Amino acid sequence: MSSHASSELLDAPITDTDFAAGVEAVEAMRVRARPIPRITIQVFCEFAETAAAMQSAVEDRRLAKTHVNIQMGGIQAAVAHFADNPTPNLILVESSLDHGGMLTELDRLAETCDAGTKVIVVGHLNDVVLYRELLKRGVSEYLVAPVSPLQLMESISNLYTDPETDPIGQVIAFIGAKGGVGSSTICHNVAWTMSEQLKADVVIADLDLAFGTAGLDFNQDPVQGIAEALATPERLDEVLLERLLTKCSDYLSIFAAPAVLDRDYDVSPDSCDIVLDVVRQNVPYAAVDLPHMWTNWTKRILLSADEVVITAVPDLANLRNAKNLLDLLRQHRHHDGPPHLVLNMVNLPRRPEISVKEFCQNLDLKPAAIIEFDAENFGQAANNGQMIEELNKKAKAVQPLRELAMALTHRKDLAQRQQKSPLAPLLEKLKLKR
């Protein structure tokens, strides 16, 4: 339950530590707010600010599958409405009434509610006794106004996430700002690193159906793959998914593209949604390798993914395209963090380049990883069907790829934590003595 700050705290100056803690809290809320299933939600607000926060939440990707109706009038309006109408999966009501008045109105609302309907109350009293009374009456959650869109999304998400089951998996979309910038290579290496570092299951979904390279990069020749799933998505379940995936290591599997030209590939956005939903219900991480093409389904995946990685090389065409992608994502993903920018093949000999600093200033975005041009290691790894770290643990690209993998999964690399620790020099000395 939220709490109001006292007037002394409100008047106190905000320190850098407070600001950093606030940023971390918002980031944690983003991570905890998971996609919400196909449910109906009726909202009854008393104040325009609460209605605006709910409307902002409705426009977020996490509520894309829900059906939401927002009305004014608070609990009294809800009681009147449901006297003649069936109740939805979730009712969210706002009330500025006092302790007794709120409980009385909620008791009236309970008389009209169907079994199984969940209720969230947004109140204006920060009262623990009231909170306990509401829980006794079966209220699912009590939030103290003012509420933010992320707070509302997290609360709704928590109601439909079973604590006894594994959390729904994370979808990470990789796209190149231009063709040939190495987005697939970055996707495959980062996914492999995630699986090795976290010891968690990762699936690479290769959606470049005609020219995908996931099979080649992992030295696999799968007979079946993602095209079969997209053709009949309604058949896809845990058993069929297991048959269509190609296992590359203990924790990494690929949903390979057919990479043949003897058929046409007409993909529907709904088919992509169904397939990725099944994948994310079965593994913690799905790395989606998107082709460099602009269709309704690539756009939908980008806008609905949990994280987005844009790979670019430092030239003018990449800068323009990356800016267009960023503008689109910023326009539609208000409650998500910025995408992760990877500058690839930096310092290519004899090629005029835009400096990393200038490139990022024009995008108003810090790079998540800078990968220097390394023809020898990347070329040899591709020919061998290996990842960079498998081929050469000392390659320059290994550390930035590791840091990107940890950032995407909201973890910190162990080596990075040790370096930042004030005890790091002492620990190093102890190692040397041993």
C-alpha positions as CSV (number, residue, x, y, z in Angstrom):
1,M,0.0,0.0,0.0
2,S,1.3,3.5,-0.9
3,S,1.9,6.1,1.8
4,H,1.8,9.9,1.8
5,A,4.9,11.8,2.8
6,S,4.7,14.2,5.7
7,S,4.9,18.0,5.1
8,E,8.4,18.0,6.6
9,L,9.5,15.5,4.0
10,L,7.8,17.3,1.2
11,D,9.7,20.5,2.1
12,A,13.0,18.8,2.4
13,P,15.5,19.2,-0.5
14,I,15.8,16.3,-2.9
15,T,19.3,14.9,-2.9
16,D,21.1,13.0,-5.6
17,T,20.6,9.9,-3.5
18,D,16.9,10.5,-3.3
19,F,16.7,11.1,-7.1
20,A,18.7,7.9,-7.8
21,A,16.4,5.9,-5.5
22,G,13.4,7.3,-7.3
23,V,14.7,6.3,-10.7
24,E,15.5,2.8,-9.4
25,A,12.0,2.5,-7.9
26,V,10.4,3.5,-11.3
27,E,12.6,1.1,-13.2
28,A,11.7,-1.7,-10.7
29,M,8.0,-0.9,-11.2
30,R,8.5,-1.2,-15.0
31,V,10.0,-4.6,-14.6
32,R,7.3,-5.9,-12.2
33,A,4.4,-4.6,-14.4
34,R,3.9,-7.6,-16.7
35,P,1.6,-8.1,-19.7
36,I,-2.0,-8.5,-18.6
37,P,-4.3,-11.2,-20.1
38,R,-7.5,-10.7,-22.0
39,I,-9.8,-9.4,-19.2
40,T,-12.5,-6.8,-19.0
41,I,-12.0,-3.9,-16.6
42,Q,-14.5,-1.3,-15.5
43,V,-13.1,1.9,-13.9
44,F,-15.1,4.4,-11.8
45,C,-13.1,7.5,-10.9
46,E,-14.0,10.6,-8.8
47,F,-11.2,12.8,-10.0
48,A,-9.9,13.7,-13.5
49,E,-6.3,13.0,-12.4
50,T,-7.1,9.4,-11.6
51,A,-9.0,8.9,-14.8
52,A,-6.1,10.4,-16.8
53,A,-3.6,8.0,-15.1
54,M,-5.8,5.1,-15.9
55,Q,-6.2,6.2,-19.5
56,S,-2.5,6.5,-19.8
57,A,-2.1,2.9,-18.5
58,V,-4.8,1.7,-21.0
59,E,-2.7,3.0,-23.9
60,D,0.4,1.0,-22.7
61,R,1.5,-2.3,-24.4
62,R,0.9,-4.3,-21.2
63,L,-2.9,-3.7,-21.3
64,A,-3.1,-4.2,-25.1
65,K,-5.3,-7.3,-24.7
66,T,-7.6,-5.9,-22.1
67,H,-11.0,-4.2,-22.6
68,V,-11.3,-1.2,-20.4
69,N,-14.2,1.2,-19.8
70,I,-13.5,4.4,-17.7
71,Q,-16.4,6.3,-16.2
72,M,-16.7,9.0,-13.5
73,G,-18.8,8.9,-10.4
74,G,-16.8,6.7,-8.0
75,I,-18.3,3.8,-5.9
76,Q,-21.8,5.2,-6.1
77,A,-21.8,5.1,-9.9
78,A,-20.4,1.6,-9.8
79,V,-23.2,0.4,-7.5
80,A,-25.8,2.0,-9.8
81,H,-24.2,0.5,-12.9
82,F,-23.9,-3.1,-11.7
83,A,-27.4,-3.2,-10.3
84,D,-28.5,-3.8,-13.9
85,N,-25.3,-5.1,-15.6
86,P,-23.0,-8.1,-15.1
87,T,-19.7,-7.4,-13.4
88,P,-16.4,-7.7,-15.4
89,N,-13.2,-9.5,-14.4
90,L,-11.9,-6.4,-12.5
91,I,-13.5,-3.3,-11.0
92,L,-11.4,-0.4,-10.1
93,V,-13.2,2.3,-8.0
94,E,-12.0,5.6,-6.5
95,S,-13.5,7.0,-3.3
96,S,-12.8,10.1,-1.3
97,L,-15.2,9.0,1.4
98,D,-14.1,8.6,5.1
99,H,-13.5,5.2,6.7
100,G,-17.1,4.4,7.5
101,G,-18.6,5.8,4.3
102,M,-16.2,3.9,2.1
103,L,-16.9,0.6,3.8
104,T,-20.7,1.1,3.6
105,E,-20.5,1.8,-0.1
106,L,-18.2,-1.1,-0.8
107,D,-20.7,-3.4,1.1
108,R,-23.4,-2.2,-1.3
109,L,-21.1,-2.9,-4.3
110,A,-20.3,-6.4,-3.0
111,E,-24.1,-7.2,-3.2
112,T,-24.0,-6.6,-7.0
113,C,-20.7,-8.3,-7.8
114,D,-20.5,-11.7,-9.4
115,A,-18.3,-14.4,-7.8
116,G,-14.7,-14.1,-9.1
117,T,-14.8,-10.4,-9.8
118,K,-11.7,-8.7,-8.3
119,V,-11.8,-5.2,-6.9
120,I,-9.1,-2.5,-6.6
121,V,-9.9,0.6,-4.5
122,V,-8.1,3.9,-5.0
123,G,-8.7,6.0,-1.8
124,H,-7.5,9.2,-0.3
125,L,-6.9,7.9,3.3
126,N,-3.6,6.5,4.3
127,D,-5.1,4.3,7.0
128,V,-3.7,0.9,8.0
129,V,-7.0,-0.1,9.8
130,L,-9.0,0.8,6.7
131,Y,-6.6,-1.3,4.6
132,R,-7.1,-4.3,6.8
133,E,-10.9,-3.9,6.8
134,L,-10.9,-3.7,3.0
135,L,-8.8,-6.9,2.7
136,K,-11.3,-8.7,5.1
137,R,-14.1,-7.7,2.7
138,G,-12.3,-9.3,-0.2
139,V,-10.8,-6.2,-1.8
140,S,-7.8,-7.2,-3.8
141,E,-5.7,-4.1,-3.5
142,Y,-5.9,-0.6,-1.9
143,L,-3.9,2.3,-3.4
144,V,-3.6,5.8,-2.0
145,A,-4.1,8.6,-4.4
146,P,-2.5,10.1,-6.3
147,V,-1.6,7.1,-8.4
148,S,0.7,6.8,-11.4
149,P,0.0,4.7,-14.6
150,L,2.9,2.4,-13.7
151,Q,1.5,1.9,-10.2
152,L,-1.9,0.9,-11.6
153,M,-0.4,-1.4,-14.2
154,E,1.7,-3.1,-11.5
155,S,-1.3,-3.6,-9.2
156,I,-3.4,-5.1,-12.0
157,S,-0.5,-7.3,-13.2
158,N,0.0,-8.6,-9.6
159,L,-3.6,-9.8,-9.5
160,Y,-3.2,-12.0,-12.6
161,T,0.3,-13.3,-11.9
162,D,0.2,-16.6,-10.0
163,P,3.0,-16.6,-7.3
164,E,3.1,-20.4,-7.4
165,T,4.1,-20.4,-11.1
166,D,7.1,-19.0,-12.9
167,P,6.7,-15.4,-14.0
168,I,5.9,-14.8,-17.7
169,G,9.0,-14.6,-19.9
170,Q,10.6,-11.5,-21.3
171,V,10.5,-10.7,-25.0
172,I,13.6,-8.8,-26.3
173,A,13.3,-7.5,-29.9
174,F,16.5,-6.9,-31.9
175,I,16.4,-4.8,-35.1
176,G,19.0,-3.2,-37.3
177,A,18.8,0.5,-38.2
178,K,19.9,-0.6,-41.7
179,G,20.4,-3.9,-43.4
180,G,23.8,-5.5,-42.9
181,V,24.7,-3.8,-39.6
182,G,25.0,-7.1,-37.7
183,S,21.7,-7.0,-35.7
184,S,21.4,-10.8,-36.0
185,T,25.0,-11.4,-34.8
186,I,24.4,-9.1,-31.8
187,C,21.1,-10.9,-31.1
188,H,22.6,-14.4,-31.2
189,N,25.7,-13.5,-29.1
190,V,23.6,-11.7,-26.5
191,A,21.1,-14.5,-26.2
192,W,23.9,-17.0,-25.9
193,T,25.6,-14.9,-23.2
194,M,22.3,-14.6,-21.3
195,S,21.9,-18.4,-21.3
196,E,25.5,-19.0,-20.2
197,Q,25.7,-16.3,-17.5
198,L,22.2,-16.7,-16.0
199,K,21.9,-20.5,-16.5
200,A,18.3,-19.7,-17.6
201,D,16.5,-21.0,-20.7
202,V,16.6,-18.6,-23.7
203,V,14.9,-19.1,-27.1
204,I,16.0,-17.2,-30.2
205,A,13.1,-16.6,-32.5
206,D,14.5,-16.0,-36.0
207,L,11.8,-14.1,-37.9
208,D,13.9,-13.4,-41.0
209,L,12.0,-16.3,-42.6
210,A,13.6,-16.2,-46.0
211,F,17.2,-15.3,-45.1
212,G,17.6,-16.0,-41.3
213,T,21.1,-17.1,-40.0
214,A,20.3,-18.5,-36.6
215,G,20.8,-22.1,-37.9
216,L,24.2,-21.2,-39.5
217,D,25.5,-19.2,-36.6
218,F,24.9,-22.1,-34.2
219,N,26.0,-24.8,-36.7
220,Q,22.5,-26.3,-36.8
221,D,20.4,-27.6,-39.7
222,P,16.9,-27.8,-38.3
223,V,14.2,-29.5,-40.4
224,Q,11.3,-27.6,-38.7
225,G,11.1,-24.3,-37.1
226,I,9.2,-21.0,-36.6
227,A,7.5,-21.1,-40.0
228,E,5.5,-24.2,-39.0
229,A,4.3,-22.5,-35.8
230,L,3.3,-19.3,-37.6
231,A,1.4,-21.2,-40.3
232,T,-0.9,-22.8,-37.7
233,P,-0.4,-20.8,-34.4
234,E,-3.6,-22.2,-32.8
235,R,-1.9,-25.7,-32.7
236,L,1.1,-24.5,-30.8
237,D,1.4,-25.7,-27.3
238,E,4.2,-26.7,-24.9
239,V,4.6,-30.1,-26.6
240,L,4.7,-28.9,-30.2
241,L,7.0,-26.0,-29.1
242,E,9.5,-28.5,-27.8
243,R,9.4,-30.4,-31.1
244,L,9.9,-27.3,-33.2
245,L,12.8,-25.9,-31.2
246,T,16.4,-26.9,-31.9
247,K,18.5,-27.2,-28.8
248,C,22.0,-25.6,-29.1
249,S,23.1,-26.0,-25.5
250,D,21.8,-26.8,-22.1
251,Y,19.9,-23.5,-21.9
252,L,19.7,-22.1,-25.4
253,S,17.3,-23.2,-28.2
254,I,16.6,-21.7,-31.5
255,F,13.2,-21.3,-33.3
256,A,14.9,-21.4,-36.7
257,A,13.8,-19.8,-39.9
258,P,13.4,-22.0,-43.0
259,A,15.8,-19.8,-45.0
260,V,14.4,-21.1,-48.3
261,L,12.8,-19.2,-51.2
262,D,10.4,-21.9,-52.6
263,R,7.5,-20.4,-50.6
264,D,5.9,-17.1,-49.8
265,Y,5.9,-15.9,-46.2
266,D,2.7,-14.1,-45.4
267,V,2.9,-13.4,-41.6
268,S,0.0,-12.0,-39.7
269,P,0.5,-9.9,-36.5
270,D,-2.0,-12.1,-34.6
271,S,0.0,-15.2,-35.5
272,C,3.2,-13.6,-34.1
273,D,1.4,-12.6,-30.9
274,I,0.2,-16.2,-30.4
275,V,3.5,-17.8,-31.1
276,L,5.5,-15.4,-28.9
277,D,2.9,-15.7,-26.1
278,V,3.4,-19.5,-26.1
279,V,7.2,-19.1,-26.0
280,R,7.2,-16.6,-23.2
281,Q,4.9,-18.9,-21.1
282,N,7.6,-21.6,-21.4
283,V,10.9,-19.8,-21.1
284,P,12.2,-16.8,-19.1
285,Y,13.7,-15.0,-22.2
286,A,12.8,-14.9,-25.9
287,A,15.3,-13.0,-28.1
288,V,13.4,-12.0,-31.3
289,D,15.6,-11.5,-34.3
290,L,13.6,-9.1,-36.6
291,P,14.4,-8.7,-40.3
292,H,15.2,-5.3,-41.7
293,M,11.8,-4.7,-43.2
294,W,8.8,-2.6,-42.2
295,T,5.5,-4.4,-41.9
296,N,2.5,-4.4,-39.5
297,W,3.9,-7.4,-37.6
298,T,7.4,-6.1,-37.2
299,K,6.0,-2.8,-35.9
300,R,3.7,-4.6,-33.5
301,I,6.5,-6.8,-32.1
302,L,8.7,-3.7,-31.6
303,L,6.0,-1.8,-29.8
304,S,4.9,-4.7,-27.6
305,A,8.4,-6.1,-26.6
306,D,9.6,-5.8,-23.1
307,E,13.0,-4.5,-24.3
308,V,14.2,-3.3,-27.7
309,V,17.8,-3.3,-29.1
310,I,18.6,-1.2,-32.1
311,T,21.9,-2.0,-33.8
312,A,23.5,0.6,-36.0
313,V,26.9,1.5,-37.5
314,P,28.1,5.1,-37.3
315,D,27.0,6.6,-40.7
316,L,24.4,9.0,-41.8
317,A,21.8,6.5,-43.1
318,N,22.0,4.6,-39.8
319,L,21.6,7.8,-37.8
320,R,18.5,8.8,-39.8
321,N,16.9,5.4,-39.5
322,A,17.8,5.0,-35.8
323,K,16.2,8.4,-35.1
324,N,13.0,7.4,-36.9
325,L,12.9,4.2,-34.8
326,L,13.5,6.0,-31.6
327,D,10.9,8.6,-32.3
328,L,8.3,5.9,-33.0
329,L,9.2,4.0,-29.8
330,R,9.2,7.1,-27.7
331,Q,5.8,8.1,-29.1
332,H,4.1,4.8,-28.3
333,R,6.0,3.4,-25.2
334,H,5.6,6.2,-22.7
335,H,6.0,3.9,-19.6
336,D,9.0,1.9,-20.9
337,G,12.7,2.7,-20.6
338,P,14.5,3.9,-23.7
339,P,15.6,1.2,-26.2
340,H,19.2,-0.1,-26.0
341,L,21.5,1.3,-28.7
342,V,24.4,-0.9,-30.0
343,L,27.0,0.8,-32.1
344,N,28.6,-1.9,-34.1
345,M,31.7,-2.2,-36.3
346,V,33.1,1.1,-34.9
347,N,36.5,2.2,-36.1
348,L,36.4,0.4,-39.5
349,P,39.7,1.2,-41.2
350,R,39.5,3.8,-44.0
351,R,35.8,4.4,-43.5
352,P,34.6,8.0,-42.7
353,E,32.5,7.7,-39.6
354,I,30.3,9.9,-37.5
355,S,31.9,9.9,-34.0
356,V,30.2,7.9,-31.3
357,K,29.7,11.1,-29.3
358,E,28.1,13.0,-32.1
359,F,25.9,10.0,-33.2
360,C,24.5,9.6,-29.6
361,Q,24.1,13.3,-29.1
362,N,21.9,13.5,-32.2
363,L,19.7,10.7,-30.8
364,D,19.8,11.9,-27.2
365,L,20.6,8.4,-26.2
366,K,23.6,6.8,-24.5
367,P,25.0,3.6,-26.2
368,A,24.3,0.4,-24.4
369,A,27.3,-1.2,-26.1
370,I,30.0,-0.1,-28.5
371,I,31.5,-3.0,-30.6
372,E,34.7,-2.3,-32.4
373,F,35.3,-3.6,-35.9
374,D,36.9,-7.0,-35.5
375,A,36.9,-8.9,-38.8
376,E,39.1,-11.7,-37.6
377,N,37.1,-12.9,-34.6
378,F,33.6,-12.2,-36.0
379,G,34.5,-13.7,-39.3
380,Q,36.0,-16.8,-37.8
381,A,33.1,-17.3,-35.4
382,A,30.6,-17.1,-38.2
383,N,32.5,-19.6,-40.3
384,N,32.8,-22.0,-37.3
385,G,29.2,-21.7,-36.2
386,Q,30.4,-20.3,-32.8
387,M,29.7,-17.3,-30.6
388,I,32.5,-14.7,-30.1
389,E,33.1,-15.7,-26.4
390,E,33.3,-19.4,-27.4
391,L,35.9,-18.6,-30.0
392,N,38.0,-16.2,-28.1
393,K,37.3,-15.2,-24.5
394,K,39.7,-12.3,-24.8
395,A,38.0,-10.7,-27.8
396,K,37.2,-7.0,-27.3
397,A,33.5,-7.6,-28.0
398,V,33.1,-10.1,-25.1
399,Q,32.7,-7.5,-22.3
400,P,30.3,-5.1,-24.0
401,L,28.1,-8.1,-25.1
402,R,28.1,-9.4,-21.5
403,E,27.2,-6.0,-20.1
404,L,24.4,-5.7,-22.6
405,A,23.0,-9.1,-21.7
406,M,23.0,-8.2,-18.0
407,A,21.3,-4.8,-18.7
408,L,18.6,-6.5,-20.8
409,T,17.8,-8.9,-18.0
410,H,18.1,-6.2,-15.3
411,R,21.1,-8.0,-13.7
412,K,24.6,-6.9,-12.9
413,D,27.6,-8.8,-14.2
414,L,29.5,-10.4,-11.3
415,A,32.8,-9.1,-12.5
416,Q,31.3,-5.6,-12.7
417,R,30.0,-5.8,-9.2
418,Q,33.4,-6.9,-7.9
419,Q,35.1,-4.0,-9.7
420,K,32.8,-1.5,-8.2
421,S,33.1,-3.0,-4.7
422,P,35.4,-1.1,-2.3
423,L,36.7,-4.5,-1.2
424,A,37.8,-5.4,-4.7
425,P,41.5,-4.4,-4.2
426,L,41.7,-6.4,-0.9
427,L,40.0,-9.4,-2.5
428,E,42.5,-9.3,-5.3
429,K,45.5,-9.2,-2.9
430,L,44.0,-12.2,-1.1
431,K,43.8,-14.1,-4.4
432,L,47.4,-13.3,-5.2
433,K,48.6,-14.5,-1.7
434,R,46.8,-17.9,-2.3
